Amino acid sequence: MPNFYLHPQGICETQSVGAGTKIWAFAHVLPGAIIGSNCNICDHVFIENDVAIGNNVTIKCGVQIWDGITVEDDVFIGPNATFSNDRYPKSKRRPSTFLKTILRRGSSVGANATILPGLEIGQGSLIGAGAVVTRNVPPNAIVAGNPARISGYIESDDHGNPKPSIEITSTSSSVVAIGVGKATLHFMPQVGDMRGDLSVGEFGADVPFVAQRYFVVFDVPTREVRGEHAHKQCHQFLICVKGSCRILLDDGASRQEILLNRPNIGVYIPPMIWGSQFDHAPGSVLLVFASDTYDSDDYIRDYYSFLSETKFTTAR
């Protein structure tokens, strides 16, 4: 007797199904598929051969999982979400290999979302209902729209449930702990008169290190994401001198989202903090001071390598 449930009107041709999984009416699973334990495969789901599905996965009604798609543990796929594995499909022309799509652990796909082939949906990310995803989704990002763009990032409470991100825009203190490692928010001195306004900061005081390098980020399309890396040794200090943008900080255990919308607000990012910049307003200019000269070996550009180095992999 199988250790999983198969509805009398369901078809399951694979022998690789984990304990506790339920496959409901009119679902069809082909022989080569691998399905983990405690999954819920709802009505009218089709799963092709070259497919691997992890544990505790929910696939709601009307979803087709095609060759080349991998679904890691704890993923939710909403009703009628659509996947594809061929950028240029033609009738009676089967490609030699299908593009690989992977849904990382804990990600969620909303109802009627469309995911183009060959993409990676990052760990813990959330795709809104009806979104059309045309590029990789960063870990923990919330994306929506057509084409999908980042609208924010998911924070989690002590029970792992999403909670809204917090925007810090004003305070009576000059330096505020953000709650992500030793990252801090700085409110720089500002003076103004009829000639205009001026904001000033001193290295080693207002900026907590002496800069060896600076760079300016500008003309960023609103939907683009910058950063998406951590540094092993380099410290950074970010000021949006014109317009606004949002900064995501992540130390592997907690995340925080900061709105930079005034030229007298700066964010200090110490080493081993994952940082991303997104939602750039048109015409925004982001000034970044760095404690060290450029060194490509100082960058950690893969989020999962970052989690491994911070030893918080299992916590997420």
Secondary structure, 3 states (H helix, E strand, C coil): CCCCEECCCCEECCCCECCCCEECCCCEECCCCEECCCCEECCCCEECCCEEECCCCEECCCCEECCCEEECCCCEECCCCEECCCCCCECCECCCCCCCEEECCCCEECCCCEECCCCEECCCCEECCCCEECCCECCCEEEECCCCEEEEECEECCCCCEECCCCCCCCCCCEEECCCCCCEEEECCEEEECCEEEECCCECCCECCCCCEEEEEECCCCCCCEEEEEECCCCEEEEEEECCEEEEEECCCCEEEEEECCCCEEEEECCCCEEEEECCCCCCEEEEEECCCCCHHHEECCHHHHHHHHCCCCCC
